[in-house]
Amino acid sequence: MNFRTWIRKTPAGRLAWRIFIGVIGGGITVFGAILLVAPGPGVLVLLAGLGILATEFAWAGRLIMETKKMANKAAERTGMKPWVKYFVVAGGAVFSIVVILFYYNR
């Protein structure tokens, strides 16, 4: 039996677990929202927080699905073929790795 199953055996445990997930996921989501206007990976952190919240709250799962729909619509509006998008993402990843290795070896 894992910890999550054990703690959710009682009503008080279920409430404590939901509060714990709400505080952790909410904190990460708020941090992601701050990073949207500050330098950093705001969207990724925001989605990570919503993903944590979605493990316990249905509204967060619906919000993630809506965000995915919006992202797919935005990707379709670029007019790029899927293989070009994959090439750009893969090229960016390879470039990032090369730059990291270059600076690491200096």
JOTAKA-V152744 format. One record per pair of residues at least 4 apart in sequence whose ideal C-beta (glycine too) atoms are under 6 Angstrom apart, sorted by the first residue. I is the first residue (numbers start at 1). J is the second residue. D is the distance in whole Angstrom. If there is no record, write none. Layout:
BEGIN
<<I:J:D> <I:J:D>>
END
This chain:
BEGIN
<<1:5:5> <1:6:5> <7:13:4> <7:17:5> <8:13:5> <8:14:5> <8:17:6> <9:13:6> <18:22:6> <18:56:5> <21:25:6> <21:56:4> <22:26:5> <25:49:5> <25:52:4> <25:53:4> <28:48:6> <28:49:3> <29:46:6> <29:49:3> <29:50:6> <31:45:6> <32:42:5> <32:45:3> <32:46:3> <32:49:5> <34:38:6> <35:40:4> <35:42:4> <35:45:5> <36:42:4> <41:45:6> <42:46:6> <50:60:5> <50:63:6> <50:64:5> <53:57:5> <53:60:4> <54:60:4> <54:61:4> <54:64:6> <80:84:5> <80:85:5> <87:91:6> <100:104:6>>
END
